[in-house]
Amino acid sequence: MERKERSSQQIYEEYAYVIDYLPYGKPGLRLKRGRAIVQLVGEEYFTLLEAVVREGVVLKPSDRVYVGKDSRKEILYILGRTRYDELTANAKMELESVIEKIVLSREKFFVNFFNTAKPITPRMHALELIPGIGKKYMWKIIEEREKKPFESFQDLQKRVNIPNPAKLITKRIIEELSGDSKYRLFTRAS
């Protein structure tokens, strides 16, 4: 699937993963009695969302659901975007494993990031924003990708000797979602 060009137009997620299921709704949120709510993380832009679940549908963390514009099977409607600090404790606990699952399912996209990342400022390279990658690893990645582009996380790990790339990217995405970073590589501003 092609990544949509980012512009001023609205960007919507097509699919998202459940990070928490609230069978009795959310305190302070006025909905019809008995409406379940889910907190979700989008598959493409890692957008944090809240949605109302269709009656009779029970979801669990890591379930992938359609949240696009067409008819939705599990989701009645999207309440809107939410912030990291508004996530439930359970959602925050599930977030890392769900994001890693997404990163692994989109391996080609993230390997391409390692093959094409460029400097952000004269003193900082995009690769350095990935936790665990400093100047030494950055230069090794650049040197190796010039010889031959990386083909997979395993190829990257073997040739550069960095720890698990999927875990490093997952940590970066969580930093961006939690507002701990000035720069955004993989998420969109909330």
PLY file of the C-alpha trace (Angstrom):
ply
format ascii 1.0
element vertex 190
property float x
property float y
property float z
element edge 189
property int vertex1
property int vertex2
end_header
0.00 0.00 0.00
1.35 3.41 -1.00
1.84 5.94 1.77
-0.41 8.92 1.17
1.28 12.27 0.55
1.11 14.45 3.65
-0.43 17.83 2.99
-2.92 20.22 4.52
-5.77 17.87 3.60
-7.27 15.60 6.22
-5.42 12.33 6.67
-7.45 9.38 7.87
-6.46 5.96 9.08
-7.96 2.98 7.26
-7.14 0.40 9.93
-6.26 0.61 13.60
-5.36 -1.77 16.41
-7.20 -1.94 19.71
-5.08 -0.94 22.70
-7.91 -0.93 25.25
-11.55 -2.05 25.34
-13.83 -0.28 27.81
-17.06 -2.30 27.95
-18.88 0.31 30.06
-17.62 3.40 28.27
-15.36 6.06 29.68
-16.00 8.13 32.83
-17.16 11.63 31.96
-18.17 10.69 28.42
-21.90 10.91 27.82
-23.03 8.10 25.58
-26.02 5.84 25.42
-25.97 3.41 28.32
-24.04 0.24 27.68
-21.93 1.60 24.80
-18.44 0.14 24.76
-15.49 2.35 23.81
-12.12 1.36 22.38
-8.85 3.19 22.34
-6.95 2.54 19.13
-3.64 3.24 17.42
-3.72 3.73 13.66
-1.79 1.42 11.37
-0.38 4.04 9.00
0.22 7.26 10.95
0.00 5.87 14.52
-2.92 8.19 15.23
-4.41 7.65 18.69
-8.20 7.35 18.43
-11.27 6.62 20.52
-14.29 4.95 19.00
-17.69 3.57 19.95
-18.04 -0.17 19.41
-21.10 -1.66 17.68
-23.55 -3.34 20.02
-22.75 -7.01 20.59
-19.10 -6.67 19.45
-16.37 -7.47 21.97
-12.80 -6.51 21.09
-9.49 -7.26 22.74
-6.06 -5.61 22.60
-4.18 -6.22 19.32
-7.40 -6.75 17.32
-7.14 -5.01 13.93
-10.31 -3.13 12.97
-11.41 -1.09 9.97
-11.84 2.60 10.87
-11.97 4.10 7.36
-14.78 6.04 5.73
-16.75 3.04 4.39
-19.09 0.78 6.32
-17.41 -0.49 9.48
-18.12 -3.93 10.90
-16.93 -3.53 14.52
-16.86 0.24 15.01
-20.09 2.28 15.14
-18.35 5.66 14.90
-15.09 7.41 15.70
-15.29 9.78 18.66
-12.07 11.46 17.56
-8.37 11.67 18.16
-6.99 11.40 21.65
-3.68 12.31 23.25
-1.16 9.94 24.81
-1.83 11.36 28.28
-5.57 10.60 27.84
-4.94 6.89 27.26
-5.95 4.47 29.99
-3.22 2.73 31.97
-4.08 -0.50 30.10
-3.81 1.24 26.73
-0.37 2.59 27.61
0.73 -0.90 28.68
-0.49 -2.45 25.41
0.82 0.33 23.17
4.42 -0.89 22.87
3.57 -4.45 21.82
0.86 -3.27 19.38
3.18 -0.70 17.78
5.92 -3.31 17.45
3.39 -5.60 15.74
2.56 -2.78 13.28
6.24 -2.01 12.67
6.95 -5.68 11.91
3.96 -5.86 9.54
5.26 -2.76 7.71
8.92 -3.84 7.73
9.54 -2.79 4.12
8.47 0.81 4.86
10.74 1.08 7.92
13.71 -0.60 6.21
13.27 2.02 3.47
13.57 4.69 6.17
17.03 3.32 7.07
17.93 3.31 3.37
16.82 6.88 2.67
16.98 8.90 5.92
18.68 12.26 5.55
19.99 15.00 7.84
17.32 17.08 9.61
19.65 19.95 10.49
23.33 20.55 9.69
24.19 18.91 13.03
21.56 16.18 13.30
20.65 13.23 11.11
17.20 11.59 11.17
18.88 8.27 12.04
20.16 9.80 15.30
16.56 10.33 16.44
16.13 6.56 16.71
16.90 5.55 20.33
20.18 3.67 20.56
21.58 5.11 17.31
24.31 7.65 17.85
26.96 9.01 15.48
28.87 5.70 15.34
25.86 3.62 14.26
24.60 6.41 11.99
27.87 6.43 9.99
27.92 2.63 9.87
24.34 2.58 8.50
25.16 5.23 5.88
28.34 3.40 4.87
26.56 0.03 4.54
23.52 1.38 2.65
25.85 3.02 0.10
27.35 -0.41 -0.63
23.92 -2.01 -0.95
20.45 -0.99 0.33
19.17 -2.94 3.33
16.61 -5.60 2.48
15.16 -6.40 5.91
15.54 -5.72 9.62
17.63 -8.88 9.83
19.95 -7.62 7.05
20.29 -4.26 8.83
20.98 -5.93 12.17
23.56 -8.29 10.67
25.48 -5.69 8.65
25.45 -2.84 11.19
25.28 -4.88 14.41
22.56 -2.73 16.00
20.05 -4.17 18.45
16.53 -5.10 17.30
15.54 -2.37 14.75
11.79 -2.97 15.22
12.11 -2.32 18.98
14.18 0.84 18.37
11.59 2.22 15.94
8.80 1.30 18.38
10.54 3.31 21.12
10.87 6.25 18.73
7.16 6.15 17.83
6.18 6.10 21.52
8.47 9.11 22.15
6.68 10.97 19.36
3.21 9.99 20.60
3.98 10.96 24.19
5.22 14.39 23.13
8.79 13.75 24.22
10.24 14.76 20.85
10.40 17.97 18.84
10.78 16.08 15.55
8.30 13.64 13.99
9.56 10.85 11.76
6.66 8.42 11.83
3.63 10.08 13.47
1.55 13.15 12.80
1.07 16.02 15.23
-1.92 15.70 17.54
0 1
1 2
2 3
3 4
4 5
5 6
6 7
7 8
8 9
9 10
10 11
11 12
12 13
13 14
14 15
15 16
16 17
17 18
18 19
19 20
20 21
21 22
22 23
23 24
24 25
25 26
26 27
27 28
28 29
29 30
30 31
31 32
32 33
33 34
34 35
35 36
36 37
37 38
38 39
39 40
40 41
41 42
42 43
43 44
44 45
45 46
46 47
47 48
48 49
49 50
50 51
51 52
52 53
53 54
54 55
55 56
56 57
57 58
58 59
59 60
60 61
61 62
62 63
63 64
64 65
65 66
66 67
67 68
68 69
69 70
70 71
71 72
72 73
73 74
74 75
75 76
76 77
77 78
78 79
79 80
80 81
81 82
82 83
83 84
84 85
85 86
86 87
87 88
88 89
89 90
90 91
91 92
92 93
93 94
94 95
95 96
96 97
97 98
98 99
99 100
100 101
101 102
102 103
103 104
104 105
105 106
106 107
107 108
108 109
109 110
110 111
111 112
112 113
113 114
114 115
115 116
116 117
117 118
118 119
119 120
120 121
121 122
122 123
123 124
124 125
125 126
126 127
127 128
128 129
129 130
130 131
131 132
132 133
133 134
134 135
135 136
136 137
137 138
138 139
139 140
140 141
141 142
142 143
143 144
144 145
145 146
146 147
147 148
148 149
149 150
150 151
151 152
152 153
153 154
154 155
155 156
156 157
157 158
158 159
159 160
160 161
161 162
162 163
163 164
164 165
165 166
166 167
167 168
168 169
169 170
170 171
171 172
172 173
173 174
174 175
175 176
176 177
177 178
178 179
179 180
180 181
181 182
182 183
183 184
184 185
185 186
186 187
187 188
188 189
